[in-house]
Amino acid sequence: MQGILAALNPIAFHLGPIQVHWYGVIIASAVIIAVTLAVREGGRRNVLADDIYDMILWALPAAIIAARIYYVAFEWPYYSQHPAEIIRIWDGGIAVYGSLIGAGIVVFFFCRSRFIPVWLMLDIAAPTVIMGQGIGRWGNFMNQEAFGQITSLSFLQGLHLPHFIISQMLINGAYRQPTFLYESTWDILGFIVLMSLRHRPGLFKQGEVFLSYVIWYSFGRFFIEGMRTDSLMLFNTIRISQLLSVILFIGAIGLMIYRRRLGTQVPMYLDGNPFSKKAQQAKN
């Protein structure tokens, strides 16, 4: 155990009596980067920056609240006995799938109200969302959560991980699989793949960047979730995230095939927003 560092402090800094957690700092940083990239891409697809900012003002709170409700609902036996901890979101305990559900509902109604194609907005957001998820997993790292089963020091060293990661994976006297790192790596790789492909002419119809994100993320999440020890469970036997991953993976592939059969009824992603003034002027 020589040379092993103490666990990293989850508190980033203090603002008077207020403790600012690294978890929140990392999540906030991921959101800022994601919004910046989405606004830049939106400009290319004839979606106004103001529309994206307005959408974020509604979608972000909805995503956080839904993510917490989702997590608390499946951990209700604990939170029913500790109700004061329900709002302690800074200690971790939000569910990615819950956030996607909450944000997705807001995006749908917002786009309908602004005459923006919902599929197009989802396409614009998808690569930045998976990038944000990859960054956000490091908040789990700082909180020593979302880890996997017990492993050995030699196994972690064999992965050639930096020393600070190995030290942080020493939890309750045992080394753990760094599943946060596996998912973060998978997400960032997915971000690179989507960013590399989405501007290729004739490749994606509207909605397919988003559906590709769903397929990519759910595929990786299924296997990584099976390695974790803190999964939310259904009937104490089924891992909720694995079940949702299977449903989303199959559903996204099926929907992509169905929409492809519609042919020219589905516009290409690079066509952008046909309802924008810029697109109308170009058409005329």
Protein Blocks (a to p, Z undefined) as FASTA:
>chain_A
ZZiacdddfbfbdehjbccdfklmmmmmmmmmmmmmmmmmmmmnopafklmmmmmmmmmm
mmmmmmmmmmmmmmmmmmmmmmmlmmmmmngpiafklmmmmmmmmmmmmmmmnopafklm
mmmmmmmmmmmmmmmmmmmmmnopaiacdddfklmmmnopafklmmmmmgghiacddfkl
mmmmmmmmmmmmmmmmmmpghkacghjlmmmmmmmmmmmmmmmmmmpckbccehhlacfk
lmmmmmmmmmmmmmmmmmmmnommpccfklopakbmklmmmmZZ
